[in-house]
Amino acid sequence: MASAQTGPLRGAPTTSDLSAKTGYAVVVAAGVLAIAGAEVVIDGVLVDDPKNGQTGTYQVRDVVKGIAGAAITINANLMTDANGKFITATTGKPIVGKALEAAAADLNIIRVELGYRGLSA
C-alpha cells in the first residue's frame, strides 16, 4: 500500500483507551476525542495510539490511512459504521471521504481522501 500524506493534525484528550484504534474515524464531543459512530460527519482519523487520559492526534483532511469495515471498491464514497470504520456510503448518509484504494474485507487498511462531500444520492 502506498503511504498516506500527512495533512493538518489536531489533538484532543481521550477518556478511553484508543491504543488499538489507529486509522479509525473520530469525533470530538465536549472537547473529548472518541471513535465515531455510524453515519456521522467525522472530525478526522486517529493517527496515533493514545491510552485513556492521553491526548490523541487526528488528521482532519487530505489523504490518510483508514480502516475498512467491509469490502470497498476503489473510488467509492465512504461513510462510517458503528465502530468508526469506513464503509461504502448508502443513500441519504453523510459522505466523509473517498476510497483511493480497494479493500477486500473488514480491517483492511486503505488510503482515504478525507472531506465531507454531502449526502449520498
C-alpha positions as CSV (number, residue, x, y, z in Angstrom):
1,M,0.0,0.0,0.0
2,A,1.2,3.4,-0.9
3,S,1.8,5.8,2.1
4,A,-0.7,8.4,3.1
5,Q,0.1,12.1,3.0
6,T,0.3,13.9,6.3
7,G,-2.4,16.6,6.4
8,P,-3.4,19.0,9.1
9,L,-3.3,17.4,12.6
10,R,-5.2,18.3,15.7
11,G,-5.3,16.8,19.2
12,A,-7.8,16.3,21.9
13,P,-7.8,14.3,25.2
14,T,-9.3,10.9,25.5
15,T,-11.4,9.3,28.2
16,S,-11.0,5.7,26.9
17,D,-8.2,3.6,25.6
18,L,-7.8,4.2,21.9
19,S,-4.4,2.5,21.6
20,A,-5.8,-0.1,19.1
21,K,-7.8,2.4,17.0
22,T,-5.2,4.0,14.7
23,G,-6.9,4.6,11.4
24,Y,-10.4,4.7,12.8
25,A,-12.7,7.7,12.2
26,V,-13.1,10.0,15.2
27,V,-15.3,12.8,16.5
28,V,-14.7,15.4,19.2
29,A,-17.6,16.0,21.6
30,A,-17.4,18.3,24.6
31,G,-13.7,18.5,24.0
32,V,-13.1,14.8,24.2
33,L,-11.8,12.6,21.4
34,A,-13.9,9.4,20.7
35,I,-14.4,6.8,18.0
36,A,-17.1,7.9,15.5
37,G,-20.4,6.2,15.4
38,A,-22.4,5.1,12.3
39,E,-23.4,7.6,9.6
40,V,-21.9,10.8,11.2
41,V,-19.9,13.7,10.0
42,I,-16.4,13.0,11.4
43,D,-13.7,15.3,12.7
44,G,-10.9,13.2,11.3
45,V,-9.0,9.9,11.5
46,L,-6.9,8.9,14.5
47,V,-3.2,8.8,13.6
48,D,-1.6,7.7,16.9
49,D,-2.4,5.3,19.7
50,P,-3.4,7.2,22.9
51,K,-4.3,5.4,26.1
52,N,-7.1,6.6,28.5
53,G,-6.4,10.2,29.6
54,Q,-3.8,10.9,26.9
55,T,-4.1,13.4,24.1
56,G,-4.9,11.7,20.8
57,T,-3.8,13.1,17.4
58,Y,-6.1,13.0,14.4
59,Q,-5.8,14.1,10.8
60,V,-8.6,16.4,9.6
61,R,-8.2,16.3,5.8
62,D,-6.1,15.2,2.8
63,V,-5.1,11.5,2.4
64,V,-5.0,9.2,5.4
65,K,-4.7,5.5,6.1
66,G,-8.1,4.3,7.2
67,I,-9.6,1.1,8.4
68,A,-12.2,-0.6,6.2
69,G,-15.3,-2.1,7.8
70,A,-16.2,-4.2,4.8
71,A,-15.1,-4.8,1.2
72,I,-14.8,-1.4,-0.6
73,T,-14.3,-0.6,-4.3
74,I,-11.8,2.0,-5.4
75,N,-13.3,5.5,-5.8
76,A,-16.3,4.6,-3.6
77,N,-17.8,7.3,-1.5
78,L,-17.4,6.4,2.2
79,M,-19.3,6.8,5.5
80,T,-18.7,5.3,8.9
81,D,-20.1,2.2,10.5
82,A,-21.0,1.9,14.2
83,N,-17.3,1.1,15.1
84,G,-15.7,4.1,13.3
85,K,-14.6,2.1,10.3
86,F,-15.1,3.2,6.7
87,I,-17.7,1.5,4.6
88,T,-19.4,2.4,1.2
89,A,-21.9,5.2,1.7
90,T,-25.6,4.4,1.3
91,T,-28.4,6.6,0.1
92,G,-29.0,9.7,2.3
93,K,-26.0,9.2,4.5
94,P,-23.1,11.7,5.0
95,I,-20.1,11.0,2.7
96,V,-16.9,11.6,4.7
97,G,-14.3,10.5,2.2
98,K,-13.4,8.7,-0.9
99,A,-11.6,5.4,-1.2
100,L,-8.3,5.8,-3.1
101,E,-7.8,2.0,-2.9
102,A,-10.0,-1.0,-2.8
103,A,-10.4,-3.1,0.4
104,A,-11.0,-6.8,0.1
105,A,-12.5,-7.2,3.6
106,D,-13.1,-5.8,7.1
107,L,-9.9,-4.4,8.8
108,N,-8.0,-3.8,5.6
109,I,-6.1,-0.6,5.6
110,I,-6.7,1.7,2.6
111,R,-5.9,5.3,1.6
112,V,-8.9,7.6,2.1
113,E,-9.2,11.1,0.9
114,L,-11.0,12.8,3.8
115,G,-13.6,15.5,3.4
116,Y,-17.3,16.0,3.8
117,R,-19.0,15.6,0.4
118,G,-22.7,16.0,1.3
119,L,-25.3,13.2,1.4
120,S,-25.1,10.1,-0.7
121,A,-27.6,10.1,-3.6
